[in-house]
Amino acid sequence: MKRTNQHSSGSGSHNLSRYSVKEERANTYTHAAGIIFSVIAGFFLMQKATASGNTWAIVSDIVFVISMITMYSSSTFYHAEKSEQNKIRRRKFDHAAIYVQIAGSYTPFTLVVLRENGAWGWSLFGVIWTAAVLGVILSFINLKKGSKLETICYVAMGWVVVVAFKPLIDSLTATDSMNVFWWLVGGGIFYTVGAVLYQFKNIPYMHAIWHLFVLGGSICHFIGIYNIKI
């Protein structure tokens, strides 16, 4: 199977077609499934949040769902794109959307679970969304070919919750919701293992496998958020 090396997403002269037609189809379908999942997850989350009348839960769940749809849509459209020029542009949005999704996943935990635990909720919310904005900007900068900076940023941003470990545990314990914590950790493990697998780009279908790990992380976080007591 002929494969080419990954290139930077900078100039239009770079060739991004390193996947076979079948691989790119798998890449597209795996995250198209993510769009469908996001819509279904959104239905259940909004049903629960609106029934509770908790404005913070409603707002944070909307942010979470929109961030998931944004990421999975950006990825799907990028991999489905046939035009080399358009693919270069869509790749930037694909990478930028990952930062948005990470921040969106944290939003229910910061605005619902941690909001009343001192300054932790709003502080972490501010940090994670500031990091997301900086990450989006980074996505539109032409990094050196083979740079691992974006992957490092994704993983670091994803585990920033460890700084609020104790207040998070205290808040969840107070509401008898420790299962939420384990779903949060499970999602982080899925994303982290996926990030490691993402480095093995030249193995056939590895990118689609990484997509499945991302989907697994989203499912874990959806279950965790759904189980937050509001």
C-alpha positions in Angstrom: 0.0 0.0 0.0 1.6 3.2 -1.1 1.7 5.9 1.6 3.3 9.3 1.7 4.7 11.2 4.7 2.7 13.7 6.7 3.2 17.4 5.7 2.7 20.6 7.4 -0.7 22.3 6.8 1.0 25.4 5.4 1.3 26.2 1.7 -0.9 24.7 -0.9 2.0 22.9 -2.5 2.1 20.4 0.3 0.6 17.0 -0.4 -1.8 15.8 2.4 -3.0 12.6 0.6 -1.0 10.2 2.7 -3.9 7.8 3.1 -5.3 5.3 0.6 -8.8 5.9 -0.6 -10.1 3.1 1.7 -8.3 4.5 4.7 -9.6 8.0 4.1 -13.1 6.5 3.8 -12.6 4.8 7.2 -11.4 8.1 8.6 -14.5 9.9 7.3 -17.0 7.3 8.5 -15.5 6.9 12.0 -16.1 10.6 12.8 -19.3 10.8 10.9 -20.5 8.3 13.5 -19.3 10.9 16.0 -21.7 13.5 14.6 -24.6 11.1 15.0 -23.5 10.2 18.5 -23.2 13.9 19.4 -26.8 14.6 18.3 -28.1 11.7 20.2 -26.1 12.6 23.3 -27.3 16.1 23.0 -31.0 15.0 23.1 -30.5 13.1 26.3 -28.4 15.8 28.0 -30.9 18.5 27.1 -33.8 16.4 28.2 -32.3 16.0 31.6 -31.0 19.5 32.0 -34.2 21.2 31.0 -36.2 18.9 33.3 -34.0 20.0 36.2 -34.4 23.7 35.4 -30.7 24.2 36.2 -29.6 27.0 33.9 -25.9 26.2 34.4 -26.5 22.6 33.4 -28.4 23.7 30.3 -25.8 26.2 29.2 -22.8 23.9 29.9 -24.4 20.9 28.2 -25.2 23.0 25.1 -21.5 24.1 25.0 -20.4 20.4 25.4 -22.7 19.2 22.6 -21.8 22.0 20.2 -18.1 21.4 20.8 -18.5 17.7 20.0 -20.5 18.4 16.8 -17.9 21.0 15.8 -15.0 18.6 16.2 -16.6 15.6 14.6 -17.9 17.7 11.7 -14.6 19.4 11.1 -12.8 16.0 11.0 -15.4 14.4 8.8 -15.4 17.2 6.2 -11.6 17.3 6.2 -11.2 13.6 5.5 -14.1 13.6 3.0 -12.6 16.5 1.0 -11.1 15.6 -2.4 -9.6 19.0 -3.3 -6.0 19.3 -2.2 -6.4 23.1 -1.7 -9.6 22.8 0.3 -8.1 19.9 2.3 -5.2 22.2 3.5 -7.7 24.7 4.8 -10.0 22.2 6.4 -7.1 20.5 8.2 -6.5 23.7 10.1 -10.1 23.8 11.2 -9.9 20.1 12.1 -7.0 20.7 14.4 -8.5 23.9 15.9 -11.8 22.1 16.7 -10.0 19.6 19.0 -9.1 22.5 21.3 -12.7 23.6 21.3 -13.9 20.1 22.1 -11.5 19.7 25.0 -12.7 23.0 26.5 -16.3 22.1 25.8 -15.9 18.7 27.6 -14.6 20.5 30.7 -17.4 23.1 30.8 -20.0 21.0 32.6 -17.5 20.0 35.2 -16.4 23.6 35.9 -19.8 25.3 35.7 -21.9 22.6 37.4 -19.6 20.4 39.6 -17.0 23.0 40.7 -18.8 26.3 40.3 -19.7 26.6 44.0 -16.4 25.1 45.3 -14.6 28.4 46.0 -13.0 29.9 42.9 -12.1 26.6 41.4 -14.9 26.4 38.9 -14.6 29.7 37.3 -10.8 29.7 37.5 -10.5 26.4 35.7 -13.2 27.5 33.2 -11.1 30.6 32.4 -7.8 28.7 32.1 -9.2 26.0 29.8 -11.0 28.3 27.5 -8.0 30.7 27.3 -5.9 27.6 26.4 -8.5 26.7 23.7 -8.3 30.2 22.1 -4.5 30.0 22.1 -4.7 26.5 20.7 -7.0 27.6 17.9 -4.5 30.3 17.0 -1.7 27.8 17.1 -3.6 25.6 14.6 -3.4 28.3 12.0 0.3 28.7 12.4 2.5 26.7 10.1 4.5 24.5 12.4 7.7 22.7 11.4 7.0 19.4 9.7 6.9 16.5 12.2 6.3 18.9 15.1 4.7 17.2 18.1 3.7 20.5 19.7 0.0 20.3 19.0 -0.3 16.7 20.3 1.5 17.7 23.5 -0.8 20.7 23.9 -3.9 18.4 23.4 -2.7 16.0 26.1 -1.6 18.7 28.5 -4.8 20.6 28.1 -6.8 17.4 28.6 -5.2 16.6 31.9 -5.2 20.1 33.4 -8.1 18.9 35.7 -5.5 17.3 38.0 -4.8 20.8 39.5 -8.4 20.7 40.8 -8.2 17.0 41.9 -9.2 17.6 45.5 -12.0 20.1 45.0 -13.4 17.9 42.3 -13.3 14.8 44.5 -14.9 16.8 47.4 -17.7 18.1 45.2 -18.5 14.7 43.7 -18.3 13.0 47.1 -20.7 15.5 48.6 -23.3 14.5 46.0 -22.5 10.8 46.1 -21.4 11.0 42.4 -17.9 9.5 42.4 -18.9 7.4 39.3 -18.7 10.7 37.4 -15.0 11.0 38.3 -14.2 7.6 36.9 -16.0 8.3 33.6 -14.0 11.5 33.4 -10.7 9.6 33.9 -11.8 6.9 31.5 -12.4 9.5 28.8 -9.0 11.0 29.5 -7.3 7.6 29.2 -9.1 7.0 25.8 -7.9 10.3 24.5 -4.3 9.9 25.8 -3.9 6.3 24.4 -5.4 7.6 21.1 -2.8 10.5 21.1 0.0 7.9 21.4 -1.4 5.7 18.6 -1.7 8.9 16.5 2.1 9.0 16.3 2.2 5.8 14.3 0.9 7.5 11.2 2.4 5.1 8.7 0.6 2.0 10.0 -2.4 1.4 7.7 -5.8 2.4 9.3 -4.1 3.7 12.4 -5.7 7.1 11.9 -9.2 5.5 11.9 -8.3 3.6 15.0 -7.3 6.8 16.7 -10.7 8.2 15.7 -12.4 5.3 17.5 -10.4 6.1 20.6 -11.5 9.7 20.4 -15.1 8.5 20.0 -14.6 6.3 23.1 -13.4 9.3 25.1 -16.5 11.3 24.1 -18.8 8.5 25.1 -17.1 8.3 28.5 -17.4 12.0 29.1 -21.0 12.0 27.9 -21.9 9.3 30.5 -20.0 11.2 33.2 -21.7 14.5 32.4 -25.1 12.8 32.2 -24.6 11.4 35.7 -23.7 14.7 37.3 -26.4 15.4 39.9 -28.2 18.7 39.2 
